[in-house]
Amino acid sequence: MKISGIFVYPIKSLGGIPLETALVERRGLQFDRRYLLVDEKNGFLTQREFPKMATIGVSLSETGLTATAAGFESLSIPFETDGADRVSVRIWKSVCDALVLGREVNQWFGAVLETDCRLVFMPDDSERQINARFNQGDELVSFADGYPLLLIGEGSLEDLNGRLEEKLPMNRFRPNLVVEGSEPFAEDRWKNVRIGQTVFRLTKPCARCVITTIDQGLGETAGKEPLRTLSQYRMARDVFPDSLEDLDLEKTAVLFGENLVPENPGHFLKLGDQVEVLDSKA
């Protein structure tokens, strides 16, 4: 088994960036979901409310990000945040500090999404902890929903696509790491894996939401798939009938992919790295 895809999403819920190599940090892959769009009450915005967010492209340079949207001039977002106001932002049940980007940046996103919003950045001294049930000691996450990384096997998507009338691309599920050569849903059984020099702990399966029904190219809801089909064979109560409490899962949660925590961050991953299963779940 090997890594066939590496992706980061610098601004949560906006376009992803495929990479050939990426540095693993405590919070996840470098640059991944360190930026977040918030509303006037500093609550987080995602494609759940604004599907059009999927169509905003993001690219990386040495000095910052560039955001692009059809009908608008591109926007440069420098990494430099000196003098930025610090606010508390809310994401799910978490509240953490963030730095507010400049007026020009916020006006651009407001115009594209047609709503009042601000872009914020999570500085290194803002520490958002992962779920205490799975936290083995001061383990952090960025603005991702709950955990540093998401991994999906190509075999799992192939299995799903074999049940759908129209095949879906992997980008519907917005993974960080894609594995080639594994059996369908083999990742459900992994407990610890080594990829390159990094050891990852698989905390819990990923419960999927309506973002999986949004066409990432069009920024529009494309129907009820894949949730309708996944609900027929990937509900938590069917996949993990005896482990729902241990995995902190609702019985009707629809599962696809596994959440990861890096146990020895500081190393680079690259495409083609071997995936070695060190330990499996009972």
C-alpha positions in Angstrom: 0.0 0.0 0.0 1.2 3.5 -0.7 0.1 7.1 -0.6 -1.5 8.2 -3.9 -2.8 11.6 -2.9 -1.9 14.4 -0.5 -4.2 17.3 -0.1 -4.4 20.5 2.1 -7.2 22.9 2.4 -5.6 26.1 3.8 -9.0 27.9 4.2 -11.6 25.6 5.7 -14.3 24.6 3.2 -12.6 26.3 0.2 -10.8 24.5 -2.6 -8.1 22.0 -1.9 -4.5 21.8 -3.1 -2.9 18.6 -4.3 0.7 18.3 -3.1 3.6 16.0 -3.9 5.1 16.4 -0.4 3.9 17.9 2.9 5.2 18.5 6.4 3.4 16.8 9.2 2.8 19.1 12.1 1.0 18.6 15.5 -2.2 20.1 14.1 -2.0 18.2 10.8 -0.4 18.9 7.5 1.4 22.2 7.2 -1.0 25.0 6.0 -4.1 22.7 6.3 -7.1 24.6 7.6 -5.2 27.3 9.5 -7.6 29.9 8.0 -11.4 30.1 8.6 -14.2 32.3 7.5 -16.5 33.4 10.3 -19.7 35.4 10.5 -20.5 38.6 12.4 -20.7 36.6 15.6 -17.4 34.8 14.9 -19.1 31.5 14.2 -17.5 29.4 11.5 -18.8 29.2 7.9 -18.7 26.1 5.7 -20.1 24.6 2.6 -23.0 23.4 4.6 -24.5 26.9 4.6 -22.6 28.3 1.5 -22.0 25.6 -1.1 -20.3 28.2 -3.3 -17.3 28.1 -1.0 -16.2 25.0 -2.9 -15.6 27.0 -6.0 -13.2 29.5 -4.4 -9.7 28.3 -5.4 -6.7 28.6 -3.1 -3.0 28.4 -4.0 0.2 28.6 -2.0 3.3 30.7 -2.5 6.4 31.4 -0.3 4.7 34.6 1.0 1.1 33.7 1.3 -2.1 32.4 -0.3 -3.9 33.5 -3.4 -7.7 33.1 -3.6 -9.6 33.0 -6.9 -13.2 33.1 -7.8 -15.0 33.4 -11.1 -15.9 37.0 -12.0 -13.5 38.5 -9.4 -9.9 39.6 -9.5 -7.6 37.3 -7.5 -6.9 38.1 -3.9 -3.4 37.9 -2.3 -3.4 36.9 1.4 0.0 37.4 3.0 1.2 35.1 5.8 2.3 38.2 7.7 -0.2 39.0 10.5 1.6 41.6 12.6 -0.9 44.1 14.1 -3.9 41.9 13.4 -6.8 42.0 15.9 -7.2 38.9 18.1 -10.7 37.5 18.6 -12.3 34.4 19.9 -14.0 32.2 17.3 -16.3 29.3 17.6 -16.1 26.0 15.7 -18.4 23.3 16.7 -18.0 23.0 20.5 -14.6 24.7 20.5 -13.7 28.3 21.2 -10.2 29.4 20.4 -8.2 32.6 19.6 -7.6 33.7 16.0 -6.2 36.7 14.2 -8.5 38.8 11.9 -7.2 39.5 8.4 -7.4 42.9 6.8 -10.5 44.8 5.5 -9.6 44.2 1.8 -9.5 40.5 2.4 -12.8 40.4 4.2 -14.5 42.6 1.7 -13.4 40.3 -1.1 -14.8 37.2 0.6 -18.0 39.0 1.5 -18.5 40.0 -2.1 -17.9 36.5 -3.4 -20.2 34.8 -0.9 -22.7 37.7 -0.7 -22.6 37.7 3.1 -20.8 39.6 5.8 -17.8 37.5 6.9 -14.2 37.8 8.0 -11.2 35.6 7.4 -9.2 34.6 10.5 -6.0 32.8 11.0 -5.0 30.3 13.8 -1.6 31.4 15.2 0.8 29.0 16.8 -0.1 30.1 20.3 -3.8 29.3 19.8 -4.3 25.7 21.0 -7.4 23.8 20.1 -7.5 20.4 21.6 -8.9 17.3 19.9 -11.8 15.4 21.6 -10.7 14.7 25.2 -11.9 11.1 24.8 -9.2 10.4 22.2 -6.6 12.9 23.4 -3.5 11.2 24.7 -1.7 14.3 25.9 -2.1 17.9 24.6 -2.9 16.8 21.0 -4.0 19.7 18.8 -6.1 20.3 15.7 -6.4 23.3 13.4 -9.8 24.4 12.1 -10.6 20.9 10.8 -13.8 19.5 12.1 -12.2 17.5 14.8 -8.9 15.8 14.1 -5.6 16.6 12.4 -5.9 14.4 9.3 -8.4 12.4 7.3 -7.4 9.2 5.4 -9.4 7.3 2.8 -8.5 4.2 0.8 -9.0 4.2 -3.0 -10.6 0.8 -2.5 -13.3 2.3 -0.3 -14.3 4.8 -3.0 -14.2 2.1 -5.6 -16.6 0.0 -3.5 -19.0 3.0 -3.1 -18.8 3.9 -6.8 -19.7 0.3 -7.7 -23.1 0.9 -6.0 -23.8 4.3 -7.5 -25.3 5.1 -10.9 -22.9 8.0 -11.3 -19.3 7.6 -10.0 -18.0 10.3 -7.6 -14.5 11.7 -7.4 -12.5 11.6 -4.2 -12.8 15.3 -3.7 -16.3 14.9 -2.5 -14.8 13.6 0.7 -12.0 16.1 1.1 -9.3 13.8 2.5 -5.8 14.7 3.4 -4.3 11.3 2.5 -5.4 8.8 -0.1 -4.1 5.2 0.0 -3.7 3.0 -3.0 -3.6 -0.8 -2.7 -5.8 -1.4 0.3 -9.0 -3.4 0.4 -12.3 -1.6 0.7 -12.7 -0.1 4.1 -9.5 -1.8 5.4 -8.7 1.5 7.1 -11.6 0.8 9.5 -9.5 -1.9 11.1 -6.2 -0.1 11.4 -5.1 1.2 14.8 -1.6 2.5 14.0 0.1 3.0 10.7 3.6 4.3 9.6 3.8 6.4 6.5 7.3 7.5 5.6 8.8 8.3 9.0 5.6 9.3 10.7 3.5 7.1 12.9 -0.2 7.9 13.0 -2.9 6.8 15.4 -6.4 6.2 13.9 -8.8 7.7 16.4 -12.3 7.2 15.0 -14.2 6.8 11.8 -15.3 10.0 10.1 -19.1 10.7 10.2 -20.1 12.3 7.0 -22.4 15.3 6.4 -24.2 17.0 3.5 -20.9 18.4 2.2 -20.4 15.1 0.5 -23.5 15.8 -1.7 -22.0 19.1 -3.0 -20.3 19.1 -6.4 -16.9 20.6 -5.6 -16.5 22.0 -9.1 -19.9 23.6 -9.4 -20.5 24.6 -5.7 -24.0 23.2 -5.9 -25.8 20.3 -4.1 -26.0 17.5 -6.6 -28.7 15.3 -5.0 -28.8 12.9 -2.1 -25.7 10.8 -3.1 -23.5 9.5 -1.7 -25.3 9.7 1.7 -28.3 7.8 0.5 -26.2 4.8 -0.6 -23.7 4.9 2.2 -26.6 4.9 4.7 -27.6 1.4 3.3 -24.3 -0.2 4.4 -22.1 2.2 6.3 -24.2 3.3 9.3 -22.2 3.2 12.5 -24.7 0.8 14.1 -24.0 -1.7 11.2 -20.3 -1.2 10.9 -19.4 -0.9 14.6 -22.4 -2.4 16.5 -20.4 -3.1 19.6 -18.2 -0.1 19.7 -20.5 2.9 19.3 -19.8 4.3 22.8 -16.0 3.7 22.6 -15.9 5.5 19.3 -18.2 8.3 20.3 -20.5 7.7 17.4 -24.2 8.2 16.9 -25.8 4.9 15.8 -27.2 6.6 12.6 -23.8 8.3 11.7 -22.8 7.5 8.1 -19.1 6.6 8.0 -16.5 7.0 5.3 -12.8 7.5 6.0 -10.7 7.6 9.2 -9.4 10.4 11.4 -5.7 10.4 12.2 -3.4 11.9 14.9 0.3 12.1 14.2 2.3 10.7 17.1 5.8 12.0 16.0 5.2 15.1 13.9 8.1 16.9 12.2 8.6 14.7 9.2 7.7 15.1 5.5 5.3 12.8 3.7 5.5 12.3 -0.1 3.5 10.7 -2.8 4.5 7.0 -3.1 5.4 6.6 0.6 4.6 3.1 1.8 1.8 2.6 4.3 2.6 0.0 6.9 0.0 -1.2 9.4 1.7 -1.4 12.8 -1.4 -2.5 14.8 -5.0 -3.4 14.1 -8.1 -3.0 16.1 -9.5 -6.0 17.9 
